[in-house]
Amino acid sequence: MSMICARCRRSYGTSEPVWRCACGGPLALEPGAPLDPARVSGRAATMWRYAEALAVAGEPVSLGEPMTPLVAIEHDGRRVELKCDYLLPSGSYKDRGAAVLMTQLRAIGVRRAVEDSSGNAAASLAAYAARAAIQLTVFCPASASPGKLAQVRLHGAELRLIDGPRPRATEALEAHLAATGEFYASHLWHPFFLEGMKTLAFEIAEQRGWRAPHAVLSPVGAGSILLGLWMGFQELRRAGLADRMPRLFAVQSERICPVYLAHERGADDVDAAVSQPTLAEGIALPRPVRGREVLRALRETGGGVARVSENEIRRGLVALGRYGIAVEPTSAVVLPALEHLRAEGSIRDSEDVVLVLSGSALKTGALLAEILDRDPLR
């Protein structure tokens, strides 16, 4: 098993403590073994039921990651399924990637690591680093949700708050790496984080009787959900376990939408966008490091990109709440995005659609209260 650079094709062994190619390109893992549904069905209902398809060594670093529910609702006159990944242990989909990444880092002997994040990745990696006995230092924007920052501290990670927009946290981390040489356990760069995200595709397919939906919508900042879906469904198709490749749709905030802009102009890569405050803080990333791969996934699957306004995010949050679904604003972007895509004819009412819900409302309690105080539907 190797890690291969997406740019220059240089190969690295998975036991090597590297997170990026020497040429600056992102690394990708070779596919794992094909899944056998007969074997999978007899295992515990956790993401580790797909262990042979994950290129990971050693005993899992686990907090009991369950298969998250696939809940059907009727919205705006049509049926849609919600993949409730906000119900993973730390309250975010990022537990899929964090569990696999920390499993690999422990197996290759990493004992200290650093990370930068706007909140959810920091909280998730801090939880799994604690489980793996890896000391983690996290660089976060000082403006991140207090609930997420409290999670980081609760799990014993060293938290360094950085004033200014999200890129400032990365700049501070890079200076720290240059001074210390510690390992960068990046959810943006490390291929083992993406490896864990494949399990999202596996679960959706299995929960639907090994039938893929026609389309999947997900919030996109770095694109780890979308890329995990792309990788996972490709592996299922090669193994004959999915009847189709879903069309993948990225959803971004109007206030920071570099993937949308790149897709609209037909670009091969994503240019950096100006950072602006948005309710969808979890996807407020100026530029994904795997921008080329994100655009390729959208185009090869026949998907696309939608962007939504701040008012639409508020409306989506409240609408999901009326279905009994409590998510953070970043997750709520998918519901108004579906409305946009239906209106423009990109998604038909006859098609099966899954919306990925990425983070829990409990992480942003004060903001949620503020939104409800302003909302006329309360």
TORTORDO-21481 format. One record per residue (C-alpha): x, y, z; residue in three letters. Coordinates in steps of 0.2 Angstrom, whole numbers, always signed. Layout:
N
> X;Y;Z;ALA
...
% end
This chain:
378
> +0;+0;+0;MET
> +7;+17;-5;SER
> +3;+36;-4;MET
> +4;+43;-22;ILE
> +5;+61;-26;CYS
> -9;+68;-36;ALA
> +2;+80;-45;ARG
> +19;+71;-49;CYS
> +14;+53;-45;ARG
> +29;+51;-33;ARG
> +25;+36;-21;SER
> +28;+35;-2;TYR
> +26;+21;+10;GLY
> +11;+22;+22;THR
> +23;+21;+37;SER
> +32;+36;+31;GLU
> +28;+51;+42;PRO
> +23;+63;+28;VAL
> +7;+73;+25;TRP
> +11;+81;+8;ARG
> +22;+77;-7;CYS
> +39;+85;-8;ALA
> +33;+94;-24;CYS
> +19;+102;-13;GLY
> +5;+91;-21;GLY
> -8;+82;-10;PRO
> -6;+63;-7;LEU
> -19;+49;-11;ALA
> -20;+31;-5;LEU
> -22;+16;-16;GLU
> -39;+8;-14;PRO
> -41;-5;-1;GLY
> -48;-22;-3;ALA
> -66;-24;-10;PRO
> -80;-26;+2;LEU
> -90;-42;+4;ASP
> -108;-38;+9;PRO
> -110;-55;+17;ALA
> -96;-52;+29;ARG
> -100;-34;+32;VAL
> -118;-38;+37;SER
> -113;-49;+52;GLY
> -102;-36;+60;ARG
> -106;-22;+73;ALA
> -115;-7;+66;ALA
> -100;+5;+66;THR
> -89;+12;+53;MET
> -76;-1;+56;TRP
> -88;-14;+48;ARG
> -79;-9;+32;TYR
> -61;-12;+39;ALA
> -54;-22;+25;GLU
> -58;-7;+13;ALA
> -48;+5;+24;LEU
> -29;+6;+21;ALA
> -25;+7;+40;VAL
> -14;-2;+51;ALA
> -16;-7;+69;GLY
> -31;-8;+81;GLU
> -44;+5;+78;PRO
> -43;+21;+88;VAL
> -62;+21;+91;SER
> -75;+30;+101;LEU
> -89;+18;+95;GLY
> -92;+27;+78;GLU
> -110;+21;+74;PRO
> -118;+20;+57;MET
> -127;+36;+57;THR
> -146;+37;+52;PRO
> -153;+40;+35;LEU
> -169;+49;+39;VAL
> -182;+52;+25;ALA
> -193;+68;+26;ILE
> -205;+76;+14;GLU
> -199;+94;+10;HIS
> -207;+106;-3;ASP
> -218;+92;-10;GLY
> -204;+79;-12;ARG
> -195;+65;-3;ARG
> -177;+68;+2;VAL
> -166;+57;+14;GLU
> -155;+65;+27;LEU
> -138;+57;+31;LYS
> -137;+62;+50;CYS
> -118;+63;+52;ASP
> -119;+76;+66;TYR
> -123;+61;+77;LEU
> -106;+54;+77;LEU
> -97;+55;+94;PRO
> -89;+72;+93;SER
> -105;+79;+85;GLY
> -97;+80;+67;SER
> -94;+70;+52;TYR
> -76;+73;+54;LYS
> -75;+59;+67;ASP
> -74;+47;+51;ARG
> -58;+55;+46;GLY
> -51;+58;+63;ALA
> -53;+40;+69;ALA
> -44;+33;+54;VAL
> -30;+46;+54;LEU
> -26;+44;+73;MET
> -26;+25;+71;THR
> -13;+27;+57;GLN
> -3;+40;+67;LEU
> -2;+29;+82;ARG
> +3;+14;+72;ALA
> +18;+23;+65;ILE
> +23;+30;+81;GLY
> +18;+48;+81;VAL
> +16;+55;+99;ARG
> +15;+74;+96;ARG
> +5;+82;+82;ALA
> -2;+99;+77;VAL
> -18;+104;+67;GLU
> -27;+120;+62;ASP
> -45;+121;+61;SER
> -61;+132;+61;SER
> -68;+121;+75;GLY
> -76;+104;+71;ASN
> -60;+96;+65;ALA
> -50;+103;+80;ALA
> -64;+95;+92;ALA
> -64;+79;+83;SER
> -45;+77;+81;LEU
> -43;+82;+99;ALA
> -55;+68;+105;ALA
> -47;+55;+95;TYR
> -29;+61;+99;ALA
> -34;+59;+118;ALA
> -40;+41;+114;ARG
> -23;+37;+105;ALA
> -13;+45;+118;ALA
> -6;+58;+106;ILE
> -2;+76;+112;GLN
> -11;+88;+100;LEU
> -8;+106;+98;THR
> -22;+115;+89;VAL
> -22;+132;+80;PHE
> -40;+140;+79;CYS
> -47;+156;+74;PRO
> -52;+166;+90;ALA
> -69;+169;+82;SER
> -73;+150;+81;ALA
> -88;+144;+90;SER
> -85;+144;+109;PRO
> -93;+126;+110;GLY
> -81;+119;+98;LYS
> -66;+127;+107;LEU
> -72;+121;+124;ALA
> -72;+103;+116;GLN
> -54;+105;+111;VAL
> -49;+110;+129;ARG
> -60;+96;+137;LEU
> -50;+83;+127;HIS
> -33;+90;+134;GLY
> -27;+97;+118;ALA
> -16;+113;+118;GLU
> -27;+127;+111;LEU
> -19;+142;+102;ARG
> -31;+155;+97;LEU
> -27;+166;+83;ILE
> -35;+183;+79;ASP
> -41;+187;+61;GLY
> -48;+177;+47;PRO
> -46;+158;+45;ARG
> -30;+158;+35;PRO
> -21;+167;+50;ARG
> -22;+151;+60;ALA
> -14;+141;+46;THR
> +0;+154;+45;GLU
> +3;+153;+64;ALA
> +4;+134;+62;LEU
> +16;+134;+48;GLU
> +28;+145;+59;ALA
> +26;+133;+73;HIS
> +30;+118;+61;LEU
> +46;+127;+55;ALA
> +52;+130;+73;ALA
> +47;+113;+80;THR
> +47;+100;+66;GLY
> +31;+92;+74;GLU
> +20;+81;+64;PHE
> +6;+90;+54;TYR
> -10;+79;+57;ALA
> -20;+89;+44;SER
> -38;+85;+40;HIS
> -35;+95;+24;LEU
> -19;+87;+18;TRP
> -17;+70;+26;HIS
> -24;+55;+14;PRO
> -29;+45;+29;PHE
> -42;+57;+34;PHE
> -50;+56;+17;LEU
> -48;+37;+19;GLU
> -60;+37;+34;GLY
> -73;+48;+23;MET
> -75;+33;+11;LYS
> -86;+25;+24;THR
> -99;+38;+22;LEU
> -102;+31;+4;ALA
> -102;+14;+10;PHE
> -115;+17;+23;GLU
> -127;+26;+12;ILE
> -126;+12;-1;ALA
> -128;-2;+12;GLU
> -143;+7;+21;GLN
> -151;+9;+4;ARG
> -149;-10;+0;GLY
> -133;-7;-10;TRP
> -142;+5;-21;ARG
> -134;+22;-24;ALA
> -145;+38;-24;PRO
> -146;+48;-40;HIS
> -138;+63;-31;ALA
> -129;+68;-15;VAL
> -128;+86;-9;LEU
> -115;+91;+4;SER
> -107;+107;+12;PRO
> -90;+110;+4;VAL
> -75;+119;+12;GLY
> -60;+108;+10;ALA
> -71;+95;+1;GLY
> -68;+80;+12;SER
> -86;+74;+12;ILE
> -87;+76;-7;LEU
> -71;+68;-10;LEU
> -74;+54;+2;GLY
> -91;+50;-7;LEU
> -82;+50;-24;TRP
> -69;+38;-18;MET
> -81;+27;-9;GLY
> -94;+26;-23;PHE
> -80;+22;-36;GLN
> -74;+8;-25;GLU
> -92;+1;-23;LEU
> -94;+2;-42;ARG
> -78;-7;-46;ARG
> -84;-21;-34;ALA
> -101;-22;-42;GLY
> -109;-16;-25;LEU
> -117;+0;-32;ALA
> -129;+2;-47;ASP
> -123;+19;-51;ARG
> -112;+34;-47;MET
> -122;+47;-39;PRO
> -120;+65;-46;ARG
> -111;+75;-32;LEU
> -116;+93;-28;PHE
> -106;+105;-18;ALA
> -114;+118;-7;VAL
> -106;+134;-2;GLN
> -110;+151;+6;SER
> -112;+166;-5;GLU
> -100;+175;+6;ARG
> -86;+163;+2;ILE
> -88;+152;-13;CYS
> -72;+148;-22;PRO
> -77;+131;-28;VAL
> -93;+138;-35;TYR
> -84;+152;-44;LEU
> -71;+140;-51;ALA
> -84;+128;-57;HIS
> -94;+142;-65;GLU
> -79;+148;-76;ARG
> -74;+131;-81;GLY
> -57;+132;-72;ALA
> -46;+117;-68;ASP
> -41;+123;-51;ASP
> -49;+134;-37;VAL
> -42;+151;-34;ASP
> -42;+159;-17;ALA
> -57;+169;-12;ALA
> -58;+184;+0;VAL
> -63;+178;+17;SER
> -79;+185;+23;GLN
> -89;+181;+39;PRO
> -103;+168;+36;THR
> -115;+158;+47;LEU
> -108;+143;+38;ALA
> -91;+144;+47;GLU
> -87;+126;+44;GLY
> -85;+129;+25;ILE
> -78;+147;+26;ALA
> -61;+141;+18;LEU
> -53;+153;+5;PRO
> -46;+138;-5;ARG
> -47;+119;-4;PRO
> -30;+111;-5;VAL
> -38;+98;-16;ARG
> -47;+110;-27;GLY
> -42;+101;-43;ARG
> -49;+84;-36;GLU
> -65;+93;-30;VAL
> -69;+100;-47;LEU
> -65;+84;-56;ARG
> -77;+74;-44;ALA
> -91;+87;-48;LEU
> -88;+86;-67;ARG
> -85;+67;-68;GLU
> -101;+63;-59;THR
> -111;+76;-68;GLY
> -114;+86;-53;GLY
> -112;+104;-49;GLY
> -111;+118;-36;VAL
> -125;+129;-27;ALA
> -122;+144;-16;ARG
> -134;+150;-3;VAL
> -137;+167;+6;SER
> -136;+170;+24;GLU
> -155;+172;+25;ASN
> -157;+155;+16;GLU
> -145;+147;+29;ILE
> -156;+154;+43;ARG
> -171;+148;+34;ARG
> -164;+130;+31;GLY
> -159;+129;+49;LEU
> -176;+133;+55;VAL
> -184;+121;+42;ALA
> -173;+107;+47;LEU
> -178;+110;+65;GLY
> -196;+108;+61;ARG
> -192;+91;+55;TYR
> -184;+87;+72;GLY
> -167;+89;+65;ILE
> -155;+100;+75;ALA
> -139;+105;+66;VAL
> -127;+119;+65;GLU
> -129;+132;+51;PRO
> -115;+125;+41;THR
> -126;+109;+39;SER
> -141;+119;+35;ALA
> -135;+125;+18;VAL
> -140;+109;+9;VAL
> -159;+112;+11;LEU
> -160;+129;+2;PRO
> -147;+122;-11;ALA
> -158;+108;-15;LEU
> -172;+121;-19;GLU
> -160;+130;-30;HIS
> -155;+115;-40;LEU
> -173;+109;-42;ARG
> -178;+126;-48;ALA
> -164;+126;-61;GLU
> -168;+109;-67;GLY
> -152;+101;-61;SER
> -161;+89;-49;ILE
> -178;+81;-55;ARG
> -192;+77;-43;ASP
> -191;+59;-49;SER
> -173;+57;-42;GLU
> -167;+50;-26;ASP
> -157;+63;-16;VAL
> -147;+62;+0;VAL
> -142;+77;+9;LEU
> -127;+76;+21;VAL
> -129;+84;+38;LEU
> -112;+87;+45;SER
> -112;+95;+62;GLY
> -123;+96;+78;SER
> -133;+112;+83;ALA
> -126;+109;+101;LEU
> -109;+116;+95;LYS
> -117;+133;+91;THR
> -130;+135;+105;GLY
> -128;+154;+107;ALA
> -129;+157;+88;LEU
> -144;+146;+87;LEU
> -153;+156;+100;ALA
> -149;+172;+91;GLU
> -155;+165;+75;ILE
> -172;+159;+83;LEU
> -174;+176;+91;ASP
> -173;+184;+74;ARG
> -183;+172;+64;ASP
> -202;+175;+62;PRO
> -206;+156;+62;LEU
> -201;+153;+80;ARG
% end
